[in-house]
Amino acid sequence: MPSVNLPSTGRRVLVSGASRGLGRALARAFAANGDRVAVHYGSREADARATLDSLTGGGHVLVGGDIGDPRGAAAVAERAAEGLGGVDVLVNNAAVNVAHPPATTPYEEWSRQWQSHVAVNLLAVANLSHLAARRMIEQGTGGRIVNVGSRGAFKGEPDHPAYGATKAAVHALGQSLAVALAPHGIAVASVAPGFIETERVAERLTDAVRAQSPFGRVAAPEEVAEAVLWLASPGAQWASGTVLDLNGASYLRT
């Protein structure tokens, strides 16, 4: 294994889907840690600029692009590396999550949703991970890749089956990459959150959903961001291959 020296702060971090919600919390956590962040957005440029403006420290950059398209993912990775001077950490956070219950969704819509979910939730993760890993290998300093998966990969998502399936695939992808990239000093891990208090799922956060956890609530975005920050840290190399449950004991795997 090559000698690597991943710094504890001042790293160059690409966060996909960082315009709001968990992505914004992730960008803020890394910036507060002293890192420089590439804030990626797909279509919410104004929200992404608000995220960028809220970051502490300097040297952060804004990167827009459709990562669901392979060429778009390559352009995003290139612009992030150019803006930051390289990439040390990749956080794959961007995701699509649109309801498509199988019993009531017309086939055309069903097919469209599957294609959209696979393109963004899985293929974009694979493509950005490949692009970031190759750059980390060229840099010779190792790196970290952290994927945002989901509790739904284990619990099931009856109204969002493509979401659950693609998140399960992301967990498996992360474990494969963890084995493949370890000789290059690159650690890869995933988190599997339950519900998070964000704008995207606000209408779904009922009392019944909050009661799924014995704490009687859902996660704050900052709680998940703290876990991701640790998995991306120099001291977390031995957690490579991990899928870390972050669901407040709302679902316990056996």
HELIX and SHEET records of a PDB file:
HELIX    1   1 GLY A   21  ALA A   32  1                                  12    
HELIX    2   2 GLU A   45  SER A   54  1                                  10    
HELIX    3   3 PRO A   70  LEU A   84  1                                  15    
HELIX    4   4 TYR A  107  HIS A  117  1                                  11    
HELIX    5   5 VAL A  118  LEU A  123  3                                   6    
HELIX    6   6 ALA A  124  GLN A  139  1                                  16    
HELIX    7   7 GLY A  152  LYS A  155  1                                   4    
HELIX    8   8 PRO A  161  LEU A  181  1                                  21    
HELIX    9   9 ALA A  182  HIS A  184  5                                   3    
HELIX   10  10 GLU A  199  ARG A  204  5                                   6    
HELIX   11  11 ASP A  207  ARG A  210  1                                   4    
HELIX   12  12 PRO A  221  LEU A  231  1                                  11    
HELIX   13  13 PRO A  234  ALA A  239  5                                   6    
SHEET    1   A 7 VAL A  61  GLY A  64  0                                        
SHEET    2   A 7 ARG A  36  TYR A  41  1                                        
SHEET    3   A 7 ARG A  12  VAL A  15  1                                        
SHEET    4   A 7 VAL A  89  ASN A  92  1                                        
SHEET    5   A 7 GLY A 143  VAL A 148  1                                        
SHEET    6   A 7 ILE A 186  PRO A 193  1                                        
SHEET    7   A 7 VAL A 243  LEU A 246  1                                        
END                                                                             
